[in-house]
């Protein structure tokens, strides 16, 4: 069993500043663990879009020390909170915080990530578009899904346009592969 006391302490500090909602952090970490479970074994690089309060990005970083992670958060205050948490958790050598719009990462590093994650980043067309830009061929997009299945949420035409193939939904997350 992993000792999450440091992780929970960092997340509580972020929550106290209003960047994570009032819900149970243990529940939020359990949901983020679904992202961890969906990671391809060979993944080395990951971009978390709209990293916000660090869910799932900080949890993934805590659980997967082999990954080099970029947390993308355009709101400066939240990016600062993420940076503080990364340092407090001793992950600064492998976890970067980009305090800018995802467009900037897309311009700097197109096609360079093995995995892109998104929890509450944007509507499916925007998420798919940026994942298509950031993922290398064969890379994986992992997104959080609403409780109720919606067959129209990820239209085939959208996925084809962005070079993504739907790999299905499991435990509240959906995976896509970049073709």
C-alpha positions in Angstrom: 0.0 0.0 0.0 1.3 3.4 -1.0 1.7 6.0 1.7 -0.2 9.0 0.3 0.2 11.3 3.3 2.5 13.7 1.5 0.4 13.7 -1.6 -2.8 14.3 0.4 -1.1 17.1 2.3 -0.1 18.8 -1.0 -3.6 18.4 -2.3 -5.1 19.7 0.9 -2.9 22.8 0.6 -4.2 23.3 -3.0 -7.8 22.6 -1.8 -7.5 25.2 1.0 -6.7 27.8 -1.7 -9.8 27.0 -3.6 -8.3 25.2 -6.6 -9.9 21.8 -5.7 -13.6 21.6 -4.9 -15.1 20.7 -1.5 -15.4 17.0 -2.1 -13.4 14.2 -0.6 -9.7 14.2 -1.6 -9.6 10.4 -1.0 -12.4 10.0 -3.5 -10.7 12.3 -6.0 -7.4 10.4 -5.6 -9.3 7.1 -6.2 -10.7 8.6 -9.5 -7.2 9.8 -10.5 -6.0 6.2 -9.9 -8.2 5.2 -12.8 -6.0 7.3 -15.0 -2.9 5.6 -13.5 -4.4 2.2 -14.3 -5.0 3.2 -17.9 -1.4 4.3 -18.6 0.4 2.2 -21.2 3.3 0.4 -19.6 5.9 1.8 -22.0 4.8 5.5 -21.6 7.6 7.9 -20.8 6.1 11.3 -21.3 2.7 12.7 -20.3 1.0 16.1 -20.6 -2.0 16.8 -18.3 -4.2 19.4 -19.9 -6.0 21.9 -17.7 -4.1 20.6 -14.7 -6.1 22.9 -12.3 -5.7 21.6 -8.7 -3.5 18.7 -9.7 -6.1 16.0 -10.3 -5.1 13.7 -11.9 -1.7 15.1 -12.8 -0.1 15.1 -9.3 -1.5 11.7 -8.5 -0.1 10.2 -11.8 3.3 11.8 -11.0 3.2 10.4 -7.4 2.3 6.9 -8.6 4.5 6.8 -11.8 8.0 8.0 -11.0 9.2 6.8 -14.4 7.2 9.4 -16.3 8.3 12.9 -17.3 5.2 15.0 -16.9 4.1 18.4 -18.1 1.2 20.0 -16.1 -0.5 22.6 -18.4 -2.5 25.2 -16.6 -3.1 28.7 -18.1 -4.3 30.3 -14.8 -1.2 31.7 -13.1 -2.5 31.3 -9.6 -3.3 27.6 -10.1 0.0 27.0 -11.9 1.8 28.5 -9.0 0.0 26.2 -6.6 0.9 23.2 -8.8 4.6 24.3 -8.9 4.7 24.6 -5.1 3.2 21.1 -4.8 5.7 19.6 -7.3 8.5 21.0 -5.2 7.0 19.9 -1.9 6.6 16.4 -3.2 10.2 16.3 -4.5 9.2 15.8 -8.2 10.7 19.0 -9.8 13.3 17.1 -11.8 10.7 15.2 -13.8 7.5 17.3 -13.5 7.2 20.6 -15.2 4.4 23.2 -14.9 3.6 25.2 -17.9 1.7 28.3 -16.9 0.3 29.0 -20.3 -2.4 28.0 -22.8 -2.1 24.5 -24.3 -1.6 26.2 -27.7 1.9 27.1 -26.6 2.8 23.5 -25.8 1.3 22.5 -29.1 3.6 24.9 -30.9 6.7 23.9 -28.8 6.3 20.2 -28.7 3.9 18.8 -31.3 3.8 15.0 -31.5 6.1 14.5 -28.5 3.9 12.9 -25.8 3.2 9.3 -25.2 0.1 10.1 -23.1 -2.2 13.1 -22.8 -4.7 13.3 -19.9 -7.7 15.6 -19.4 -10.1 15.6 -16.5 -12.1 18.8 -16.9 -10.1 20.5 -19.6 -12.6 21.3 -22.4 -15.4 19.9 -24.6 -14.5 16.8 -26.6 -13.8 18.6 -29.9 -11.2 20.8 -28.2 -9.7 18.0 -26.1 -9.4 15.7 -29.2 -7.9 18.5 -31.3 -5.1 19.2 -28.8 -4.5 15.6 -28.1 -4.1 15.0 -31.8 -1.5 17.8 -31.9 0.5 16.7 -28.8 0.4 12.9 -29.1 3.0 10.9 -31.0 1.8 8.2 -33.3 0.6 5.3 -31.1 0.2 7.6 -28.1 -2.8 7.5 -25.8 -5.4 10.1 -24.7 -7.1 9.3 -21.4 -10.1 11.5 -20.4 -12.5 11.5 -17.5 -16.0 10.6 -18.5 -19.4 11.7 -17.0 -21.3 9.0 -15.0 -23.8 8.4 -17.8 -22.6 7.0 -21.1 -23.3 9.2 -24.1 -22.7 7.6 -27.5 -22.7 11.0 -29.2 -20.0 12.5 -26.9 -17.1 11.4 -29.1 -18.4 11.3 -32.7 -16.4 9.1 -35.1 -16.0 12.0 -37.5 -14.3 14.1 -34.8 -12.0 11.3 -33.8 -11.0 10.6 -37.4 -10.3 14.3 -38.0 -8.0 14.3 -35.0 -6.4 11.0 -35.8 -7.8 9.2 -32.7 -9.3 5.7 -32.3 -11.7 5.1 -29.4 -10.4 2.2 -27.2 -13.4 2.3 -24.9 -14.5 3.3 -21.5 -13.6 1.7 -18.2 -14.0 2.8 -14.6 -14.9 6.4 -15.4 -12.1 7.0 -18.0 -12.0 6.6 -21.7 -8.9 5.8 -23.7 -8.1 6.8 -27.3 -5.1 5.9 -29.5 -3.4 8.3 -31.9 -3.1 6.7 -35.3 
